[in-house]
Amino acid sequence: MSRYYEMDVEILGHAPEKEDQIKTAAEEEWPFGDWWSTGEGDIHASAQSTLSGGESEEQFTERLSVAVWRADRSFCEVMVNATYLEDLPYETHTLDENDYARLMAANTGEPT
């Protein structure tokens, strides 16, 4: 059974000269694409895909961490924020005709 997730990864304290290898290793485990950094020696990425074969979020974190550590050839912090996308809470918002009149008047400069 596959489950759809967004995985956000933050990698801290890695060897700067291994950054490209770390990104490649992480991308082999999950389809991370656009990487960014706050300039403090950390790198971040997020992407959506599926966990399958009954793999848990914790098992994914272990698999990704091992790939990153092998690429870095040392320990660095690998933080994963996993969001299960198939059953998210949500709120429904709808407006009525009174809202229409109020908002349209407010946006055209006409009095209500």
TILOBA-308069 format. One record per residue (C-alpha): residue number from 1; x, y, z. Coordinates in nm, 4 decimals, decimal comma. Each point is the difference from the previous one (the first is absolute). Layout:
BEGIN
     n          x          y          z
   NUM          X          Y          Z
...
This chain:
BEGIN
     n          x          y          z
     1     0,0000     0,0000     0,0000
     2     0,1360     0,3418    -0,0955
     3    -0,0546     0,3120     0,2062
     4     0,0521     0,3488    -0,1361
     5     0,2342     0,2277     0,1994
     6     0,1826     0,3260    -0,0129
     7     0,3429    -0,0422     0,1531
     8     0,1957     0,3040     0,1080
     9     0,3628    -0,0636     0,0887
    10     0,2474     0,2234     0,1800
    11     0,3635    -0,1058     0,0171
    12     0,2234     0,1753     0,2520
    13     0,3682    -0,0265     0,0828
    14     0,1095    -0,1795    -0,3149
    15     0,3398     0,0365    -0,1632
    16    -0,0393     0,2914    -0,2447
    17     0,2183    -0,1704    -0,2589
    18    -0,2393    -0,3007     0,0017
    19    -0,3146     0,2048    -0,0656
    20    -0,0454    -0,1105    -0,3619
    21     0,0474    -0,3674     0,0913
    22    -0,2481     0,0373     0,2884
    23    -0,2619     0,1534    -0,2282
    24     0,0483    -0,2758    -0,2569
    25    -0,0276    -0,2706     0,2652
    26    -0,3183     0,1544     0,1424
    27    -0,1512     0,0321    -0,3480
    28     0,0565    -0,3728    -0,0544
    29    -0,2236    -0,0664     0,3015
    30    -0,2737     0,2588    -0,0699
    31    -0,0640     0,2320    -0,2978
    32     0,1391     0,3122     0,1663
    33     0,0621     0,2754    -0,2512
    34     0,0438     0,3606     0,0979
    35     0,2460     0,0314     0,2847
    36     0,0462     0,3170     0,2040
    37     0,2103     0,1177     0,2894
    38    -0,0303     0,2665     0,2652
    39     0,3735     0,0552    -0,0325
    40     0,0790    -0,1527     0,3373
    41     0,1439    -0,3254    -0,1315
    42    -0,3358    -0,1698    -0,0392
    43    -0,1830    -0,1253    -0,3077
    44    -0,3716    -0,0591    -0,0458
    45    -0,2257    -0,1609    -0,2581
    46    -0,3527    -0,1303    -0,0228
    47    -0,1917    -0,2145    -0,2448
    48    -0,3099    -0,2128    -0,0298
    49    -0,0044    -0,3712    -0,0751
    50    -0,1202    -0,3275     0,1458
    51     0,1205    -0,2310     0,2715
    52    -0,0738    -0,3542    -0,1033
    53     0,0512    -0,3536     0,1124
    54    -0,1218     0,0862     0,3475
    55     0,2996     0,2261     0,0681
    56    -0,0640     0,2289     0,2964
    57     0,1047     0,3620     0,0370
    58     0,2613    -0,1117     0,2517
    59     0,1400    -0,2614    -0,2391
    60     0,0166     0,2610    -0,2753
    61     0,1901     0,2331     0,2348
    62     0,2476    -0,2779     0,0759
    63     0,0442    -0,0850    -0,3697
    64     0,0538     0,3634    -0,0958
    65     0,2354     0,0657     0,2928
    66     0,2195    -0,2987    -0,0866
    67     0,0256     0,1198    -0,3625
    68     0,0957     0,3515     0,1155
    69     0,2522    -0,1273     0,2565
    70     0,1637    -0,2252    -0,2587
    71     0,0326     0,2952    -0,2367
    72     0,1328     0,2276     0,2753
    73     0,2233    -0,2765     0,1423
    74    -0,0876     0,1316     0,3448
    75    -0,2912     0,0795     0,2288
    76    -0,2129     0,3018    -0,0786
    77    -0,3499     0,0824     0,1159
    78    -0,2740    -0,1143    -0,2365
    79    -0,3412     0,1333     0,0967
    80    -0,3068    -0,1217    -0,1888
    81    -0,3429     0,1598     0,0223
    82    -0,2494    -0,2464    -0,1473
    83    -0,3480     0,1169    -0,1013
    84    -0,2533    -0,2661    -0,0917
    85    -0,1916     0,1596    -0,2873
    86    -0,2873    -0,2438    -0,0433
    87    -0,1976     0,0883     0,3107
    88     0,0861     0,3571     0,0899
    89    -0,2350     0,2048     0,2125
    90    -0,1652     0,2748    -0,1950
    91    -0,2516     0,2787     0,0385
    92    -0,2629     0,0988    -0,2526
    93    -0,0589     0,3704    -0,0568
    94    -0,2831     0,1465    -0,1996
    95    -0,1453     0,3469    -0,0330
    96    -0,3588     0,1106    -0,0499
    97    -0,1633     0,2843    -0,1908
    98     0,0450     0,2397     0,2942
    99     0,3731    -0,0689    -0,0092
   100    -0,0054     0,0576    -0,3748
   101    -0,1612     0,3417     0,0419
   102     0,2336     0,0984     0,2836
   103     0,3190    -0,1117    -0,1724
   104    -0,0876     0,1307    -0,3430
   105    -0,0899     0,3419     0,1430
   106     0,3204     0,0062     0,2034
   107     0,2053    -0,0781    -0,3088
   108    -0,1687     0,2482    -0,2344
   109    -0,0159     0,2942     0,2374
   110    -0,3811     0,0087    -0,0108
   111    -0,1909     0,0274     0,3276
   112    -0,1769    -0,3087     0,1343
